[in-house]
Amino acid sequence: LEAKLQEYAGCQGLIVTDAVFSMDGDIANLPRIMELAKTYHVLTMVDEAHSTGVLGETGRGITEHFGLAEMPDILMGTMSKALAAEGGYACGSQLLIDYLRNTARSYIFSTSLAPAVLAAAKQALQLLTEQPEMAQALQQNTRIFCQELQAHGIESNSETAIVPIILHDEELALKAAAALRQKNIYISAIRYPTVAKNHAMLRAALMATHTEDELRHAAKTIAATIKELK
Ligand SMILES: *Cc1c(COP(=O)(O)O)cnc(C)c1O
């Protein structure tokens, strides 16, 4: 990123990043990105689709996770992941929001979201505010699940609700997902072009409400199924 910024030094620019990358579940190095943005005088935009309700002590996302004092210029997210509703949002300065209201193509001449969907999103935010321990439960579940996978010989590690189990082989990933479905474990196979070639994986999406027993059982069954198929 720094090499690119140097290459275009003096230009107007916007660094765009996911907060949590949707396939590998890894977290963007936002403190460093913000530093670079400052040094090279460009703006920052962060997509928190898989970060809202997931990262941070109270689920407030990546800025809470890193304890950042300053916000990215554009902080956007969806209400379709942890908040279990639909739609999205953009946060920024009044100037930016006014600009978006007047020029964003998806905003002008489009029907707004249904009131019921918005009420659901509002309620989800309310629940998260009242019960920040839900975010902590999710983080704890990630630790349990990864530990269990490792105990069964699967090299998998994640800090977020997305836990990739890299298998490389597409056939193996598809077969494993189908076999696990038969065993009542729903985990999706991800392959090219969603991820790079030879990076096929099973992608687990954890919930705050998964129990420790469920996670242990799932990890054990996933490991056994992969071993059988190899
Ligand atoms: C899911 C996702 C979106 C889109 O969210 P929708 O609510 O489905 O439109 C945008 N960005 C990222 C990174 C996502 O994972």
The ligand as an SDF file (V2000), in Angstrom:
LIG
                    3D

 15 15  0  0  0  0  0  0  0  0999 V2000
  -22.0020   -9.0200    2.7020 C   0  0  0  0  0  0  0  0  0  0  0  0
  -21.1040   -7.9100    2.3690 C   0  0  0  0  0  0  0  0  0  0  0  0
  -21.5920   -6.7440    1.7780 C   0  0  0  0  0  0  0  0  0  0  0  0
  -22.9950   -6.6260    1.2650 C   0  0  0  0  0  0  0  0  0  0  0  0
  -23.9320   -6.6060    2.2130 O   0  0  0  0  0  0  0  0  0  0  0  0
  -25.4590   -6.7560    1.7680 P   0  0  0  0  0  0  0  0  0  0  0  0
  -26.1640   -6.3160    2.9630 O   0  0  0  0  0  0  0  0  0  0  0  0
  -25.6470   -8.2110    1.4600 O   0  0  0  0  0  0  0  0  0  0  0  0
  -25.6660   -5.9060    0.5800 O   0  0  0  0  0  0  0  0  0  0  0  0
  -20.7240   -5.6770    1.5590 C   0  0  0  0  0  0  0  0  0  0  0  0
  -19.4190   -5.7560    1.8990 N   0  0  0  0  0  0  0  0  0  0  0  0
  -18.9090   -6.8890    2.4340 C   0  0  0  0  0  0  0  0  0  0  0  0
  -17.4570   -6.9120    2.7720 C   0  0  0  0  0  0  0  0  0  0  0  0
  -19.7210   -8.0000    2.7010 C   0  0  0  0  0  0  0  0  0  0  0  0
  -19.2000   -9.0940    3.2210 O   0  0  0  0  0  0  0  0  0  0  0  0
  1  2  1  0
  2  3  1  0
  2 14  2  0
  3  4  1  0
  3 10  2  0
  4  5  1  0
  5  6  1  0
  6  7  2  0
  6  8  1  0
  6  9  1  0
 10 11  1  0
 11 12  2  0
 12 13  1  0
 12 14  1  0
 14 15  1  0
M  END
$$$$
